[in-house]
Amino acid sequence: MHRFLPPTRTTCRCIHNVSLLPAKRPFKCLPAIFKNLPPRPQPPPDSEIKESFLKGSGPGGQKINKTNSAVQLKHLPTGIVVKSQATRSRSQNRKQARELLAQKVDNLLHGEHSRSSIVGEVKRKKAASASKKSRRKYRQLEEDGAAATTPRAQESAALIQDETVESCARDALGTDAPRLQVEQDIIRDNIK
């Protein structure tokens, strides 16, 4: 028998205002590729960061251009500078800039063993696998198509083409089509 954690009261966005759900799932279903990743890097302490707020630019309307909502962080020990103006909210931009700075410092310190390079490698492998699968699929379709072009299939394709040409000639000539057919038959008999 499974033992579940005691339920806690949480709000739900469906019909019910309050529902009873377990605090944590007993079993998590994570893909195998995410289990081997290092943890997300933590931002450096505030004593190592120089923070400044700038006026934004680009899309976002007049509000972006008038307020100091863009955040620029400089990591003093390494000299890495990061700027974030993804949203119109200063607090969200601060959070995003700190995450970006943590990622850049992690890349500098750990190189190819950093989380972002490992995630990039996993994505490249996944894309390569998908393209390889696609090439294999279309190669198989071409082989199946080539196997279908046997001499019998070629004969039936030639008959269909002859019938199409004759029907087009009948449509174009109207009532003279039967006479044309008779003349073609006479010419064929003479050639044989």
C-alpha contacts under 8 A as a table, 3 or more apart, distances in Angstrom:
res1	aa1	res2	aa2	distance
4	F	22	P	7.33
4	F	26	P	6.72
5	L	22	P	6.07
5	L	23	A	6.74
5	L	24	K	7.21
5	L	26	P	7.98
6	P	22	P	6.26
6	P	23	A	7.30
7	P	20	L	5.74
7	P	21	L	5.26
7	P	22	P	4.32
7	P	23	A	6.13
8	T	20	L	5.84
8	T	21	L	5.92
8	T	22	P	6.04
8	T	23	A	5.90
9	R	18	V	6.68
9	R	19	S	6.21
9	R	20	L	5.25
9	R	21	L	6.82
10	T	18	V	6.01
10	T	19	S	5.98
10	T	20	L	6.55
10	T	21	L	6.94
11	T	17	N	5.91
11	T	18	V	4.81
11	T	19	S	6.31
12	C	15	I	7.89
12	C	16	H	6.50
12	C	17	N	5.89
12	C	18	V	6.02
12	C	19	S	6.45
13	R	16	H	7.32
13	R	17	N	7.17
14	C	17	N	7.38
16	H	19	S	6.67
22	P	25	R	6.66
25	R	28	K	6.42
30	L	34	F	6.79
30	L	35	K	7.22
31	P	34	F	5.78
31	P	35	K	7.07
32	A	35	K	5.37
32	A	36	N	7.28
33	I	36	N	6.03
33	I	37	L	7.32
33	I	122	V	7.44
34	F	37	L	5.49
37	L	115	R	6.56
37	L	118	I	7.17
37	L	119	V	7.60
38	P	114	S	7.61
38	P	115	R	5.77
39	P	115	R	7.27
40	R	115	R	6.84
41	P	99	E	7.98
41	P	102	A	5.75
41	P	103	Q	6.28
41	P	106	D	6.49
41	P	115	R	7.78
42	Q	99	E	7.60
42	Q	102	A	5.89
43	P	98	R	5.80
43	P	99	E	6.26
43	P	101	L	6.78
43	P	102	A	4.47
44	P	48	E	6.59
44	P	49	I	7.38
44	P	102	A	6.53
45	P	48	E	5.73
45	P	49	I	7.04
46	D	49	I	5.14
46	D	50	K	7.80
47	S	50	K	7.90
48	E	75	H	5.88
48	E	76	L	5.48
48	E	77	P	6.82
49	I	73	L	6.41
49	I	74	K	5.59
49	I	75	H	4.81
49	I	76	L	5.91
50	K	73	L	5.72
50	K	74	K	5.10
50	K	75	H	6.58
50	K	76	L	6.89
51	E	71	V	7.16
51	E	72	Q	5.90
51	E	73	L	4.71
51	E	74	K	6.59
52	S	71	V	6.01
52	S	72	Q	5.26
52	S	73	L	6.52
53	F	68	N	5.47
53	F	69	S	6.33
53	F	70	A	5.63
53	F	71	V	4.72
53	F	72	Q	6.15
54	L	67	T	7.95
54	L	68	N	4.73
54	L	69	S	6.40
54	L	70	A	5.02
54	L	71	V	6.17
54	L	72	Q	7.17
55	K	64	I	6.91
55	K	65	N	5.84
55	K	66	K	6.50
55	K	67	T	5.62
55	K	68	N	4.26
55	K	69	S	6.22
55	K	70	A	5.88
56	G	64	I	5.20
56	G	65	N	5.34
56	G	66	K	7.78
56	G	67	T	7.29
56	G	68	N	6.70
56	G	69	S	6.51
56	G	70	A	5.28
56	G	85	Q	6.43
57	S	60	G	8.00
57	S	64	I	6.35
57	S	65	N	5.70
58	G	61	G	7.97
58	G	64	I	7.82
59	P	64	I	7.73
60	G	63	K	6.88
60	G	64	I	5.58
60	G	88	R	7.49
61	G	64	I	5.86
61	G	65	N	7.14
62	Q	65	N	5.25
62	Q	66	K	6.26
63	K	66	K	5.35
63	K	67	T	6.17
63	K	88	R	7.66
64	I	67	T	5.82
64	I	68	N	7.77
64	I	69	S	7.12
64	I	88	R	6.37
68	N	71	V	7.98
68	N	90	R	7.71
69	S	85	Q	6.92
69	S	88	R	6.15
69	S	89	S	6.11
69	S	90	R	4.50
69	S	93	N	7.35
70	A	83	K	7.16
70	A	84	S	5.78
70	A	85	Q	4.47
70	A	88	R	7.89
70	A	90	R	6.52
70	A	93	N	6.57
71	V	83	K	5.63
71	V	84	S	5.33
71	V	85	Q	6.51
71	V	90	R	7.09
71	V	93	N	6.08
71	V	94	R	5.92
71	V	97	A	6.86
72	Q	81	V	7.05
72	Q	82	V	5.64
72	Q	83	K	4.26
72	Q	84	S	6.48
72	Q	97	A	7.32
73	L	81	V	5.69
73	L	82	V	5.22
73	L	83	K	6.35
73	L	97	A	6.91
73	L	98	R	7.58
73	L	101	L	7.54
74	K	79	G	6.25
74	K	80	I	5.65
74	K	81	V	4.40
74	K	82	V	6.44
75	H	78	T	5.83
75	H	79	G	5.29
75	H	80	I	5.25
75	H	81	V	6.48
75	H	101	L	7.67
76	L	79	G	5.22
76	L	80	I	7.47
80	I	101	L	7.68
80	I	104	K	7.71
80	I	105	V	7.73
81	V	101	L	7.77
82	V	97	A	6.47
82	V	100	L	7.14
82	V	101	L	6.18
83	K	97	A	6.37
84	S	93	N	5.62
84	S	94	R	7.46
84	S	96	Q	6.81
84	S	97	A	5.35
85	Q	88	R	7.13
85	Q	93	N	5.86
86	A	93	N	6.42
87	T	90	R	7.65
87	T	92	Q	6.91
87	T	93	N	6.33
88	R	93	N	7.84
89	S	92	Q	5.44
89	S	93	N	6.25
90	R	93	N	5.06
90	R	94	R	6.09
91	S	94	R	5.04
91	S	95	K	6.32
92	Q	95	K	5.16
92	Q	96	Q	6.17
93	N	96	Q	5.07
93	N	97	A	5.94
94	R	97	A	5.15
94	R	98	R	6.19
95	K	98	R	5.26
95	K	99	E	6.37
96	Q	99	E	5.13
96	Q	100	L	6.17
97	A	100	L	5.03
97	A	101	L	6.04
98	R	101	L	5.04
98	R	102	A	6.11
99	E	102	A	5.11
99	E	103	Q	6.24
100	L	103	Q	5.08
100	L	104	K	6.25
101	L	104	K	5.08
101	L	105	V	6.13
102	A	105	V	5.21
102	A	106	D	6.06
103	Q	106	D	5.05
103	Q	107	N	6.19
103	Q	116	S	7.22
104	K	107	N	5.06
104	K	108	L	6.25
105	V	108	L	5.03
105	V	109	L	6.12
106	D	109	L	5.16
106	D	110	H	5.81
106	D	111	G	7.52
106	D	114	S	5.93
106	D	115	R	7.68
107	N	110	H	5.49
107	N	111	G	4.97
107	N	112	E	7.43
107	N	114	S	5.43
107	N	115	R	7.81
107	N	116	S	7.25
107	N	117	S	7.62
108	L	111	G	5.67
109	L	114	S	7.91
110	H	113	H	5.31
110	H	114	S	5.05
111	G	114	S	5.66
111	G	117	S	7.61
112	E	117	S	5.60
112	E	118	I	7.08
113	H	117	S	6.69
113	H	118	I	6.55
114	S	117	S	5.55
114	S	118	I	6.36
115	R	118	I	5.18
115	R	119	V	6.11
116	S	119	V	5.08
116	S	120	G	6.04
117	S	120	G	4.95
117	S	121	E	6.12
118	I	121	E	5.05
118	I	122	V	6.25
119	V	122	V	5.08
119	V	123	K	6.24
120	G	123	K	5.11
120	G	124	R	6.16
121	E	124	R	5.06
121	E	125	K	6.19
122	V	125	K	5.17
122	V	126	K	6.17
123	K	126	K	5.01
123	K	127	A	6.13
124	R	127	A	5.13
124	R	128	A	6.07
125	K	128	A	5.06
125	K	129	S	6.07
126	K	129	S	5.11
126	K	130	A	6.23
127	A	130	A	5.07
127	A	131	S	6.21
128	A	131	S	5.19
128	A	132	K	6.04
129	S	132	K	5.04
129	S	133	K	6.09
130	A	133	K	5.07
130	A	134	S	6.20
131	S	134	S	4.97
131	S	135	R	6.16
132	K	135	R	5.14
132	K	136	R	6.12
133	K	136	R	5.06
133	K	137	K	6.16
134	S	137	K	5.07
134	S	138	Y	6.33
135	R	138	Y	5.32
135	R	139	R	6.01
136	R	139	R	5.13
136	R	140	Q	6.16
137	K	140	Q	5.20
137	K	141	L	6.33
138	Y	141	L	4.91
138	Y	142	E	6.17
139	R	142	E	5.12
139	R	143	E	6.24
140	Q	143	E	5.07
140	Q	144	D	6.14
141	L	144	D	5.06
141	L	145	G	6.08
142	E	145	G	4.95
142	E	146	A	6.08
143	E	146	A	5.04
143	E	147	A	6.19
144	D	147	A	5.13
144	D	148	A	6.35
145	G	148	A	5.13
145	G	149	T	6.82
146	A	149	T	5.46
147	A	150	T	6.65
148	A	153	A	7.05
149	T	152	R	7.82
149	T	153	A	5.50
149	T	154	Q	6.23
150	T	153	A	5.17
150	T	154	Q	6.28
151	P	154	Q	4.98
151	P	155	E	6.22
152	R	155	E	5.13
152	R	156	S	6.36
153	A	156	S	5.19
153	A	157	A	6.18
154	Q	157	A	5.04
154	Q	158	A	6.22
155	E	158	A	5.08
155	E	159	L	6.28
156	S	159	L	5.07
156	S	160	I	6.18
157	A	160	I	5.13
157	A	161	Q	6.21
158	A	161	Q	5.04
158	A	162	D	6.23
159	L	162	D	5.10
159	L	163	E	6.17
160	I	163	E	5.15
160	I	164	T	6.14
161	Q	164	T	5.05
161	Q	165	V	6.26
162	D	165	V	5.16
162	D	166	E	6.21
163	E	166	E	5.14
163	E	167	S	6.08
164	T	167	S	5.17
164	T	168	C	6.14
165	V	168	C	5.15
165	V	169	A	6.19
166	E	169	A	5.02
166	E	170	R	6.18
167	S	170	R	5.03
167	S	171	D	6.14
168	C	171	D	5.07
168	C	172	A	6.10
169	A	172	A	5.10
169	A	173	L	6.00
169	A	177	A	6.74
170	R	173	L	5.27
170	R	174	G	5.58
170	R	175	T	7.59
170	R	176	D	7.51
170	R	177	A	4.60
170	R	178	P	7.68
171	D	174	G	5.36
171	D	177	A	7.82
173	L	176	D	5.56
173	L	177	A	5.65
174	G	177	A	5.98
175	T	178	P	7.03
176	D	179	R	5.39
176	D	180	L	6.36
177	A	180	L	5.07
177	A	181	Q	6.26
178	P	181	Q	5.03
178	P	182	V	6.35
179	R	182	V	5.15
179	R	183	E	6.34
180	L	183	E	5.09
180	L	184	Q	6.23
181	Q	184	Q	5.09
181	Q	185	D	6.23
182	V	185	D	5.08
182	V	186	I	6.29
183	E	186	I	5.12
183	E	187	I	6.27
184	Q	187	I	5.14
184	Q	188	R	6.19
185	D	188	R	5.10
185	D	189	D	6.21
186	I	189	D	5.15
186	I	190	N	6.24
187	I	190	N	5.16
187	I	191	I	6.30
188	R	191	I	5.20
188	R	192	K	6.45
189	D	192	K	5.30
